[in-house]
Amino acid sequence: MVWQNTTQVGVGVAISASGDIYVVANYAPAGNYIVEYPYQRQ
């Protein structure tokens, strides 16, 4: 799920020497604030 106003998404993946997999994502404009919802409230 992404925020309703999201216009850009970036994702990166890295594998550590021990084989652990790390996935990160970033999106713009920023969101995920306590007072915001990722969708339009009815």
mmCIF entry with sequence, helices, sheets and N, C-alpha, C, O atoms, coordinates in Angstrom:
data_MODEL
# 
_entry.id   MODEL 
# 
_entity.id                         1 
_entity.type                       polymer 
_entity.pdbx_number_of_molecules   1 
# 
_entity_poly.entity_id                      1 
_entity_poly.type                           'polypeptide(L)' 
_entity_poly.nstd_linkage                   no 
_entity_poly.nstd_monomer                   no 
_entity_poly.pdbx_seq_one_letter_code       MVWQNTTQVGVGVAISASGDIYVVANYAPAGNYIVEYPYQRQ 
_entity_poly.pdbx_seq_one_letter_code_can   MVWQNTTQVGVGVAISASGDIYVVANYAPAGNYIVEYPYQRQ 
_entity_poly.pdbx_strand_id                 A 
# 
loop_
_entity_poly_seq.entity_id 
_entity_poly_seq.num 
_entity_poly_seq.mon_id 
_entity_poly_seq.hetero 
1 1  MET n 
1 2  VAL n 
1 3  TRP n 
1 4  GLN n 
1 5  ASN n 
1 6  THR n 
1 7  THR n 
1 8  GLN n 
1 9  VAL n 
1 10 GLY n 
1 11 VAL n 
1 12 GLY n 
1 13 VAL n 
1 14 ALA n 
1 15 ILE n 
1 16 SER n 
1 17 ALA n 
1 18 SER n 
1 19 GLY n 
1 20 ASP n 
1 21 ILE n 
1 22 TYR n 
1 23 VAL n 
1 24 VAL n 
1 25 ALA n 
1 26 ASN n 
1 27 TYR n 
1 28 ALA n 
1 29 PRO n 
1 30 ALA n 
1 31 GLY n 
1 32 ASN n 
1 33 TYR n 
1 34 ILE n 
1 35 VAL n 
1 36 GLU n 
1 37 TYR n 
1 38 PRO n 
1 39 TYR n 
1 40 GLN n 
1 41 ARG n 
1 42 GLN n 
# 
_struct_asym.id          A 
_struct_asym.entity_id   1 
# 
_struct_sheet.id               AA1 
_struct_sheet.type             ? 
_struct_sheet.number_strands   2 
_struct_sheet.details          ? 
# 
_struct_sheet_order.sheet_id     AA1 
_struct_sheet_order.range_id_1   1 
_struct_sheet_order.range_id_2   2 
_struct_sheet_order.offset       ? 
_struct_sheet_order.sense        anti-parallel 
# 
loop_
_struct_sheet_range.sheet_id 
_struct_sheet_range.id 
_struct_sheet_range.beg_label_comp_id 
_struct_sheet_range.beg_label_asym_id 
_struct_sheet_range.beg_label_seq_id 
_struct_sheet_range.pdbx_beg_PDB_ins_code 
_struct_sheet_range.end_label_comp_id 
_struct_sheet_range.end_label_asym_id 
_struct_sheet_range.end_label_seq_id 
_struct_sheet_range.pdbx_end_PDB_ins_code 
_struct_sheet_range.beg_auth_comp_id 
_struct_sheet_range.beg_auth_asym_id 
_struct_sheet_range.beg_auth_seq_id 
_struct_sheet_range.end_auth_comp_id 
_struct_sheet_range.end_auth_asym_id 
_struct_sheet_range.end_auth_seq_id 
AA1 1 GLN A 8  ? ILE A 15 ? GLN A 8  ILE A 15 
AA1 2 ILE A 21 ? ALA A 28 ? ILE A 21 ALA A 28 
# 
loop_
_atom_site.group_PDB 
_atom_site.id 
_atom_site.type_symbol 
_atom_site.label_atom_id 
_atom_site.label_alt_id 
_atom_site.label_comp_id 
_atom_site.label_asym_id 
_atom_site.label_entity_id 
_atom_site.label_seq_id 
_atom_site.pdbx_PDB_ins_code 
_atom_site.Cartn_x 
_atom_site.Cartn_y 
_atom_site.Cartn_z 
_atom_site.occupancy 
_atom_site.B_iso_or_equiv 
_atom_site.pdbx_formal_charge 
_atom_site.auth_seq_id 
_atom_site.auth_comp_id 
_atom_site.auth_asym_id 
_atom_site.auth_atom_id 
_atom_site.pdbx_PDB_model_num 
ATOM 1   N N  . MET A 1 1  ? 0.841   -1.154  0.000  1.00 0.00 ? 1  MET A N  1 
ATOM 2   C CA . MET A 1 1  ? 0.000   0.000   0.000  1.00 0.00 ? 1  MET A CA 1 
ATOM 3   C C  . MET A 1 1  ? 0.897   1.230   0.000  1.00 0.00 ? 1  MET A C  1 
ATOM 4   O O  . MET A 1 1  ? 1.926   1.245   0.675  1.00 0.00 ? 1  MET A O  1 
ATOM 5   N N  . VAL A 1 2  ? 0.524   2.243   -0.736 1.00 0.00 ? 2  VAL A N  1 
ATOM 6   C CA . VAL A 1 2  ? 1.219   3.523   -0.727 1.00 0.00 ? 2  VAL A CA 1 
ATOM 7   C C  . VAL A 1 2  ? 0.201   4.615   -0.425 1.00 0.00 ? 2  VAL A C  1 
ATOM 8   O O  . VAL A 1 2  ? -1.007  4.402   -0.524 1.00 0.00 ? 2  VAL A O  1 
ATOM 9   N N  . TRP A 1 3  ? 0.697   5.760   -0.065 1.00 0.00 ? 3  TRP A N  1 
ATOM 10  C CA . TRP A 1 3  ? -0.177  6.885   0.252  1.00 0.00 ? 3  TRP A CA 1 
ATOM 11  C C  . TRP A 1 3  ? -0.873  7.382   -1.006 1.00 0.00 ? 3  TRP A C  1 
ATOM 12  O O  . TRP A 1 3  ? -0.342  7.270   -2.111 1.00 0.00 ? 3  TRP A O  1 
ATOM 13  N N  . GLN A 1 4  ? -2.062  7.929   -0.825 1.00 0.00 ? 4  GLN A N  1 
ATOM 14  C CA . GLN A 1 4  ? -2.866  8.406   -1.941 1.00 0.00 ? 4  GLN A CA 1 
ATOM 15  C C  . GLN A 1 4  ? -2.127  9.446   -2.780 1.00 0.00 ? 4  GLN A C  1 
ATOM 16  O O  . GLN A 1 4  ? -2.282  9.465   -4.001 1.00 0.00 ? 4  GLN A O  1 
ATOM 17  N N  . ASN A 1 5  ? -1.333  10.305  -2.157 1.00 0.00 ? 5  ASN A N  1 
ATOM 18  C CA . ASN A 1 5  ? -0.638  11.379  -2.862 1.00 0.00 ? 5  ASN A CA 1 
ATOM 19  C C  . ASN A 1 5  ? 0.748   10.987  -3.375 1.00 0.00 ? 5  ASN A C  1 
ATOM 20  O O  . ASN A 1 5  ? 1.461   11.833  -3.914 1.00 0.00 ? 5  ASN A O  1 
ATOM 21  N N  . THR A 1 6  ? 1.140   9.732   -3.221 1.00 0.00 ? 6  THR A N  1 
ATOM 22  C CA . THR A 1 6  ? 2.470   9.292   -3.640 1.00 0.00 ? 6  THR A CA 1 
ATOM 23  C C  . THR A 1 6  ? 2.648   9.445   -5.147 1.00 0.00 ? 6  THR A C  1 
ATOM 24  O O  . THR A 1 6  ? 1.796   9.030   -5.933 1.00 0.00 ? 6  THR A O  1 
ATOM 25  N N  . THR A 1 7  ? 3.776   10.050  -5.533 1.00 0.00 ? 7  THR A N  1 
ATOM 26  C CA . THR A 1 7  ? 4.081   10.220  -6.952 1.00 0.00 ? 7  THR A CA 1 
ATOM 27  C C  . THR A 1 7  ? 5.382   9.528   -7.343 1.00 0.00 ? 7  THR A C  1 
ATOM 28  O O  . THR A 1 7  ? 5.624   9.303   -8.529 1.00 0.00 ? 7  THR A O  1 
ATOM 29  N N  . GLN A 1 8  ? 6.230   9.182   -6.360 1.00 0.00 ? 8  GLN A N  1 
ATOM 30  C CA . GLN A 1 8  ? 7.501   8.517   -6.646 1.00 0.00 ? 8  GLN A CA 1 
ATOM 31  C C  . GLN A 1 8  ? 7.766   7.447   -5.596 1.00 0.00 ? 8  GLN A C  1 
ATOM 32  O O  . GLN A 1 8  ? 7.472   7.641   -4.416 1.00 0.00 ? 8  GLN A O  1 
ATOM 33  N N  . VAL A 1 9  ? 8.325   6.314   -6.030 1.00 0.00 ? 9  VAL A N  1 
ATOM 34  C CA . VAL A 1 9  ? 8.676   5.226   -5.125 1.00 0.00 ? 9  VAL A CA 1 
ATOM 35  C C  . VAL A 1 9  ? 10.068  4.729   -5.516 1.00 0.00 ? 9  VAL A C  1 
ATOM 36  O O  . VAL A 1 9  ? 10.363  4.547   -6.697 1.00 0.00 ? 9  VAL A O  1 
ATOM 37  N N  . GLY A 1 10 ? 10.916  4.512   -4.512 1.00 0.00 ? 10 GLY A N  1 
ATOM 38  C CA . GLY A 1 10 ? 12.242  3.946   -4.740 1.00 0.00 ? 10 GLY A CA 1 
ATOM 39  C C  . GLY A 1 10 ? 12.445  2.757   -3.823 1.00 0.00 ? 10 GLY A C  1 
ATOM 40  O O  . GLY A 1 10 ? 12.054  2.804   -2.656 1.00 0.00 ? 10 GLY A O  1 
ATOM 41  N N  . VAL A 1 11 ? 13.052  1.690   -4.330 1.00 0.00 ? 11 VAL A N  1 
ATOM 42  C CA . VAL A 1 11 ? 13.270  0.476   -3.541 1.00 0.00 ? 11 VAL A CA 1 
ATOM 43  C C  . VAL A 1 11 ? 14.708  0.022   -3.735 1.00 0.00 ? 11 VAL A C  1 
ATOM 44  O O  . VAL A 1 11 ? 15.241  0.060   -4.844 1.00 0.00 ? 11 VAL A O  1 
ATOM 45  N N  . GLY A 1 12 ? 15.332  -0.411  -2.633 1.00 0.00 ? 12 GLY A N  1 
ATOM 46  C CA . GLY A 1 12 ? 16.687  -0.930  -2.694 1.00 0.00 ? 12 GLY A CA 1 
ATOM 47  C C  . GLY A 1 12 ? 16.779  -2.259  -1.968 1.00 0.00 ? 12 GLY A C  1 
ATOM 48  O O  . GLY A 1 12 ? 16.046  -2.500  -1.009 1.00 0.00 ? 12 GLY A O  1 
ATOM 49  N N  . VAL A 1 13 ? 17.679  -3.123  -2.423 1.00 0.00 ? 13 VAL A N  1 
ATOM 50  C CA . VAL A 1 13 ? 17.882  -4.440  -1.822 1.00 0.00 ? 13 VAL A CA 1 
ATOM 51  C C  . VAL A 1 13 ? 19.380  -4.638  -1.604 1.00 0.00 ? 13 VAL A C  1 
ATOM 52  O O  . VAL A 1 13 ? 20.198  -4.290  -2.455 1.00 0.00 ? 13 VAL A O  1 
ATOM 53  N N  . ALA A 1 14 ? 19.721  -5.207  -0.443 1.00 0.00 ? 14 ALA A N  1 
ATOM 54  C CA . ALA A 1 14 ? 21.120  -5.533  -0.152 1.00 0.00 ? 14 ALA A CA 1 
ATOM 55  C C  . ALA A 1 14 ? 21.175  -6.891  0.535  1.00 0.00 ? 14 ALA A C  1 
ATOM 56  O O  . ALA A 1 14 ? 20.283  -7.250  1.304  1.00 0.00 ? 14 ALA A O  1 
ATOM 57  N N  . ILE A 1 15 ? 22.226  -7.632  0.247  1.00 0.00 ? 15 ILE A N  1 
ATOM 58  C CA . ILE A 1 15 ? 22.453  -8.931  0.889  1.00 0.00 ? 15 ILE A CA 1 
ATOM 59  C C  . ILE A 1 15 ? 23.754  -8.838  1.660  1.00 0.00 ? 15 ILE A C  1 
ATOM 60  O O  . ILE A 1 15 ? 24.801  -8.502  1.105  1.00 0.00 ? 15 ILE A O  1 
ATOM 61  N N  . SER A 1 16 ? 23.675  -9.144  2.964  1.00 0.00 ? 16 SER A N  1 
ATOM 62  C CA . SER A 1 16 ? 24.859  -9.047  3.815  1.00 0.00 ? 16 SER A CA 1 
ATOM 63  C C  . SER A 1 16 ? 25.782  -10.247 3.587  1.00 0.00 ? 16 SER A C  1 
ATOM 64  O O  . SER A 1 16 ? 25.413  -11.211 2.916  1.00 0.00 ? 16 SER A O  1 
ATOM 65  N N  . ALA A 1 17 ? 26.971  -10.170 4.150  1.00 0.00 ? 17 ALA A N  1 
ATOM 66  C CA . ALA A 1 17 ? 27.939  -11.260 4.023  1.00 0.00 ? 17 ALA A CA 1 
ATOM 67  C C  . ALA A 1 17 ? 27.414  -12.556 4.631  1.00 0.00 ? 17 ALA A C  1 
ATOM 68  O O  . ALA A 1 17 ? 27.801  -13.643 4.205  1.00 0.00 ? 17 ALA A O  1 
ATOM 69  N N  . SER A 1 18 ? 26.529  -12.445 5.631  1.00 0.00 ? 18 SER A N  1 
ATOM 70  C CA . SER A 1 18 ? 25.967  -13.643 6.271  1.00 0.00 ? 18 SER A CA 1 
ATOM 71  C C  . SER A 1 18 ? 24.723  -14.153 5.550  1.00 0.00 ? 18 SER A C  1 
ATOM 72  O O  . SER A 1 18 ? 24.149  -15.166 5.949  1.00 0.00 ? 18 SER A O  1 
ATOM 73  N N  . GLY A 1 19 ? 24.299  -13.457 4.485  1.00 0.00 ? 19 GLY A N  1 
ATOM 74  C CA . GLY A 1 19 ? 23.154  -13.899 3.703  1.00 0.00 ? 19 GLY A CA 1 
ATOM 75  C C  . GLY A 1 19 ? 21.835  -13.239 4.079  1.00 0.00 ? 19 GLY A C  1 
ATOM 76  O O  . GLY A 1 19 ? 20.801  -13.538 3.481  1.00 0.00 ? 19 GLY A O  1 
ATOM 77  N N  . ASP A 1 20 ? 21.859  -12.339 5.068  1.00 0.00 ? 20 ASP A N  1 
ATOM 78  C CA . ASP A 1 20 ? 20.631  -11.622 5.420  1.00 0.00 ? 20 ASP A CA 1 
ATOM 79  C C  . ASP A 1 20 ? 20.247  -10.686 4.285  1.00 0.00 ? 20 ASP A C  1 
ATOM 80  O O  . ASP A 1 20 ? 21.110  -10.079 3.651  1.00 0.00 ? 20 ASP A O  1 
ATOM 81  N N  . ILE A 1 21 ? 18.955  -10.573 4.034  1.00 0.00 ? 21 ILE A N  1 
ATOM 82  C CA . ILE A 1 21 ? 18.460  -9.717  2.963  1.00 0.00 ? 21 ILE A CA 1 
ATOM 83  C C  . ILE A 1 21 ? 17.770  -8.514  3.579  1.00 0.00 ? 21 ILE A C  1 
ATOM 84  O O  . ILE A 1 21 ? 16.923  -8.650  4.462  1.00 0.00 ? 21 ILE A O  1 
ATOM 85  N N  . TYR A 1 22 ? 18.145  -7.330  3.101  1.00 0.00 ? 22 TYR A N  1 
ATOM 86  C CA . TYR A 1 22 ? 17.557  -6.080  3.573  1.00 0.00 ? 22 TYR A CA 1 
ATOM 87  C C  . TYR A 1 22 ? 16.862  -5.397  2.401  1.00 0.00 ? 22 TYR A C  1 
ATOM 88  O O  . TYR A 1 22 ? 17.447  -5.204  1.335  1.00 0.00 ? 22 TYR A O  1 
ATOM 89  N N  . VAL A 1 23 ? 15.607  -5.038  2.622  1.00 0.00 ? 23 VAL A N  1 
ATOM 90  C CA . VAL A 1 23 ? 14.834  -4.327  1.601  1.00 0.00 ? 23 VAL A CA 1 
ATOM 91  C C  . VAL A 1 23 ? 14.361  -3.020  2.218  1.00 0.00 ? 23 VAL A C  1 
ATOM 92  O O  . VAL A 1 23 ? 13.790  -3.010  3.308  1.00 0.00 ? 23 VAL A O  1 
ATOM 93  N N  . VAL A 1 24 ? 14.598  -1.927  1.523  1.00 0.00 ? 24 VAL A N  1 
ATOM 94  C CA . VAL A 1 24 ? 14.149  -0.619  1.991  1.00 0.00 ? 24 VAL A CA 1 
ATOM 95  C C  . VAL A 1 24 ? 13.351  0.057   0.884  1.00 0.00 ? 24 VAL A C  1 
ATOM 96  O O  . VAL A 1 24 ? 13.575  -0.188  -0.301 1.00 0.00 ? 24 VAL A O  1 
ATOM 97  N N  . ALA A 1 25 ? 12.428  0.900   1.285  1.00 0.00 ? 25 ALA A N  1 
ATOM 98  C CA . ALA A 1 25 ? 11.631  1.643   0.310  1.00 0.00 ? 25 ALA A CA 1 
ATOM 99  C C  . ALA A 1 25 ? 11.469  3.068   0.793  1.00 0.00 ? 25 ALA A C  1 
ATOM 100 O O  . ALA A 1 25 ? 11.423  3.334   1.994  1.00 0.00 ? 25 ALA A O  1 
ATOM 101 N N  . ASN A 1 26 ? 11.383  3.971   -0.155 1.00 0.00 ? 26 ASN A N  1 
ATOM 102 C CA . ASN A 1 26 ? 11.180  5.380   0.145  1.00 0.00 ? 26 ASN A CA 1 
ATOM 103 C C  . ASN A 1 26 ? 10.183  5.908   -0.865 1.00 0.00 ? 26 ASN A C  1 
ATOM 104 O O  . ASN A 1 26 ? 10.166  5.478   -2.019 1.00 0.00 ? 26 ASN A O  1 
ATOM 105 N N  . TYR A 1 27 ? 9.366   6.826   -0.437 1.00 0.00 ? 27 TYR A N  1 
ATOM 106 C CA . TYR A 1 27 ? 8.378   7.375   -1.345 1.00 0.00 ? 27 TYR A CA 1 
ATOM 107 C C  . TYR A 1 27 ? 8.259   8.872   -1.148 1.00 0.00 ? 27 TYR A C  1 
ATOM 108 O O  . TYR A 1 27 ? 8.632   9.400   -0.100 1.00 0.00 ? 27 TYR A O  1 
ATOM 109 N N  . ALA A 1 28 ? 7.736   9.556   -2.160 1.00 0.00 ? 28 ALA A N  1 
ATOM 110 C CA . ALA A 1 28 ? 7.586   11.005  -2.099 1.00 0.00 ? 28 ALA A CA 1 
ATOM 111 C C  . ALA A 1 28 ? 6.219   11.368  -2.661 1.00 0.00 ? 28 ALA A C  1 
ATOM 112 O O  . ALA A 1 28 ? 5.751   10.717  -3.596 1.00 0.00 ? 28 ALA A O  1 
ATOM 113 N N  . PRO A 1 29 ? 5.582   12.365  -2.128 1.00 0.00 ? 29 PRO A N  1 
ATOM 114 C CA . PRO A 1 29 ? 6.015   13.137  -0.970 1.00 0.00 ? 29 PRO A CA 1 
ATOM 115 C C  . PRO A 1 29 ? 5.943   12.297  0.301  1.00 0.00 ? 29 PRO A C  1 
ATOM 116 O O  . PRO A 1 29 ? 5.233   11.293  0.363  1.00 0.00 ? 29 PRO A O  1 
ATOM 117 N N  . ALA A 1 30 ? 6.693   12.728  1.311  1.00 0.00 ? 30 ALA A N  1 
ATOM 118 C CA . ALA A 1 30 ? 6.749   11.994  2.584  1.00 0.00 ? 30 ALA A CA 1 
ATOM 119 C C  . ALA A 1 30 ? 5.361   11.894  3.214  1.00 0.00 ? 30 ALA A C  1 
ATOM 120 O O  . ALA A 1 30 ? 4.491   12.727  2.958  1.00 0.00 ? 30 ALA A O  1 
ATOM 121 N N  . GLY A 1 31 ? 5.169   10.885  4.023  1.00 0.00 ? 31 GLY A N  1 
ATOM 122 C CA . GLY A 1 31 ? 3.901   10.675  4.714  1.00 0.00 ? 31 GLY A CA 1 
ATOM 123 C C  . GLY A 1 31 ? 4.128   9.896   5.984  1.00 0.00 ? 31 GLY A C  1 
ATOM 124 O O  . GLY A 1 31 ? 5.178   10.010  6.616  1.00 0.00 ? 31 GLY A O  1 
ATOM 125 N N  . ASN A 1 32 ? 3.139   9.102   6.357  1.00 0.00 ? 32 ASN A N  1 
ATOM 126 C CA . ASN A 1 32 ? 3.209   8.240   7.529  1.00 0.00 ? 32 ASN A CA 1 
ATOM 127 C C  . ASN A 1 32 ? 3.293   9.040   8.820  1.00 0.00 ? 32 ASN A C  1 
ATOM 128 O O  . ASN A 1 32 ? 4.080   8.729   9.713  1.00 0.00 ? 32 ASN A O  1 
ATOM 129 N N  . TYR A 1 33 ? 2.469   10.070  8.900  1.00 0.00 ? 33 TYR A N  1 
ATOM 130 C CA . TYR A 1 33 ? 2.369   10.859  10.124 1.00 0.00 ? 33 TYR A CA 1 
ATOM 131 C C  . TYR A 1 33 ? 1.194   10.349  10.940 1.00 0.00 ? 33 TYR A C  1 
ATOM 132 O O  . TYR A 1 33 ? 0.231   9.827   10.377 1.00 0.00 ? 33 TYR A O  1 
ATOM 133 N N  . ILE A 1 34 ? 1.259   10.489  12.242 1.00 0.00 ? 34 ILE A N  1 
ATOM 134 C CA . ILE A 1 34 ? 0.229   9.958   13.132 1.00 0.00 ? 34 ILE A CA 1 
ATOM 135 C C  . ILE A 1 34 ? -1.163  10.475  12.768 1.00 0.00 ? 34 ILE A C  1 
ATOM 136 O O  . ILE A 1 34 ? -2.136  9.728   12.867 1.00 0.00 ? 34 ILE A O  1 
ATOM 137 N N  . VAL A 1 35 ? -1.275  11.713  12.358 1.00 0.00 ? 35 VAL A N  1 
ATOM 138 C CA . VAL A 1 35 ? -2.590  12.307  12.091 1.00 0.00 ? 35 VAL A CA 1 
ATOM 139 C C  . VAL A 1 35 ? -3.054  12.112  10.650 1.00 0.00 ? 35 VAL A C  1 
ATOM 140 O O  . VAL A 1 35 ? -4.097  12.649  10.277 1.00 0.00 ? 35 VAL A O  1 
ATOM 141 N N  . GLU A 1 36 ? -2.322  11.367  9.828  1.00 0.00 ? 36 GLU A N  1 
ATOM 142 C CA . GLU A 1 36 ? -2.697  11.157  8.438  1.00 0.00 ? 36 GLU A CA 1 
ATOM 143 C C  . GLU A 1 36 ? -3.109  9.718   8.189  1.00 0.00 ? 36 GLU A C  1 
ATOM 144 O O  . GLU A 1 36 ? -2.662  8.800   8.877  1.00 0.00 ? 36 GLU A O  1 
ATOM 145 N N  . TYR A 1 37 ? -3.969  9.535   7.193  1.00 0.00 ? 37 TYR A N  1 
ATOM 146 C CA . TYR A 1 37 ? -4.397  8.218   6.772  1.00 0.00 ? 37 TYR A CA 1 
ATOM 147 C C  . TYR A 1 37 ? -3.865  7.965   5.363  1.00 0.00 ? 37 TYR A C  1 
ATOM 148 O O  . TYR A 1 37 ? -3.759  8.909   4.580  1.00 0.00 ? 37 TYR A O  1 
ATOM 149 N N  . PRO A 1 38 ? -3.527  6.720   5.013  1.00 0.00 ? 38 PRO A N  1 
ATOM 150 C CA . PRO A 1 38 ? -2.970  6.438   3.691  1.00 0.00 ? 38 PRO A CA 1 
ATOM 151 C C  . PRO A 1 38 ? -4.037  6.434   2.586  1.00 0.00 ? 38 PRO A C  1 
ATOM 152 O O  . PRO A 1 38 ? -3.729  6.160   1.426  1.00 0.00 ? 38 PRO A O  1 
ATOM 153 N N  . TYR A 1 39 ? -5.267  6.734   2.942  1.00 0.00 ? 39 TYR A N  1 
ATOM 154 C CA . TYR A 1 39 ? -6.377  6.706   2.019  1.00 0.00 ? 39 TYR A CA 1 
ATOM 155 C C  . TYR A 1 39 ? -7.335  7.846   2.355  1.00 0.00 ? 39 TYR A C  1 
ATOM 156 O O  . TYR A 1 39 ? -7.206  8.476   3.405  1.00 0.00 ? 39 TYR A O  1 
ATOM 157 N N  . GLN A 1 40 ? -8.282  8.107   1.482  1.00 0.00 ? 40 GLN A N  1 
ATOM 158 C CA . GLN A 1 40 ? -9.273  9.144   1.710  1.00 0.00 ? 40 GLN A CA 1 
ATOM 159 C C  . GLN A 1 40 ? -10.328 8.630   2.686  1.00 0.00 ? 40 GLN A C  1 
ATOM 160 O O  . GLN A 1 40 ? -10.999 7.639   2.395  1.00 0.00 ? 40 GLN A O  1 
ATOM 161 N N  . ARG A 1 41 ? -10.487 9.279   3.832  1.00 0.00 ? 41 ARG A N  1 
ATOM 162 C CA . ARG A 1 41 ? -11.497 8.854   4.816  1.00 0.00 ? 41 ARG A CA 1 
ATOM 163 C C  . ARG A 1 41 ? -12.875 9.266   4.338  1.00 0.00 ? 41 ARG A C  1 
ATOM 164 O O  . ARG A 1 41 ? -13.046 10.344  3.769  1.00 0.00 ? 41 ARG A O  1 
ATOM 165 N N  . GLN A 1 42 ? -13.838 8.427   4.563  1.00 0.00 ? 42 GLN A N  1 
ATOM 166 C CA . GLN A 1 42 ? -15.228 8.703   4.169  1.00 0.00 ? 42 GLN A CA 1 
ATOM 167 C C  . GLN A 1 42 ? -15.984 9.362   5.302  1.00 0.00 ? 42 GLN A C  1 
ATOM 168 O O  . GLN A 1 42 ? -17.167 9.669   5.157  1.00 0.00 ? 42 GLN A O  1 
# 
